[in-house]
Amino acid sequence: MKAVTRQIETVVSGRCLLDAPEGRGPFPLLLGFHGYGQTAEDMLAMMRGIPGADGWLLCAVQALHPFYPRPKRIGACWMTSQDRELRIRENIEYVKRVVKQFRRSESAGRSLVYYGFSQGTAMASRAAILGAEKPGGVILHGGDIPPELDDLGRMGRVLIARGRGDRIYKPERWESDLARLDASSVDTTRCEFDGGHEAGAPFLEAAGRFLAESTGLGG
């Protein structure tokens, strides 16, 4: 007897961390998506390391699927290959709701940038292209652009970064992503730096310049 799969819709609450500048807004909004096995705390720490980010409303979005990557260490994952298309739709709806909630706040301005690290680069890319709002820019660090995304023009401006010693985001994927961005005529800033799969100082400096140039764009 063959088993039959049934998808049962339910309600799952997402988790975000918010860091707001002092004073009154509106402030530009930076949404961050962490890597595999990380948490919103990990992503927020990376976002805070960007020069000038203290002038932005920082929102680190945690993936909907928590697990224990190591004993007593909580992490989360955006998706696996199982029910892939369904997970993509759920994640996009999740991001739409996050942005919508912050749009209700007087402190959030119209400028919007997505920042994805490692597995989170897929989320940043999908949010930019499939989300409700066109962003002013997208930061992609240490991870590739999903293969199913065709026209990348809606990403606006892109900072794409890779450590030369990164064993996860390999040179051939980096070159392929650059070619795809060029084919879609995306305004692309490349940042390849000495380092591995981490946020090195050259990347953080490039990200700071990118955010400064993105203020007032998007939406």
VENCORCOR-V610837 format. One record per helix or strand of 2 or more residues. SS is the DSSP state (hx for helix, st for strand). FROM is the first residue (numbers start at 1). LEN is the number of residues. If there is no record, write none. Layout:
SS_FROM_LEN ; SS_FROM_LEN
//
This chain:
st_15_5 ; st_27_7 ; hx_40_9 ; hx_53_3 ; st_57_6 ; st_65_6 ; st_73_5 ; hx_84_20 ; st_108_10 ; hx_120_11 ; st_137_5 ; hx_152_4 ; st_157_7 ; hx_171_13 ; st_187_7 ; hx_201_14
//
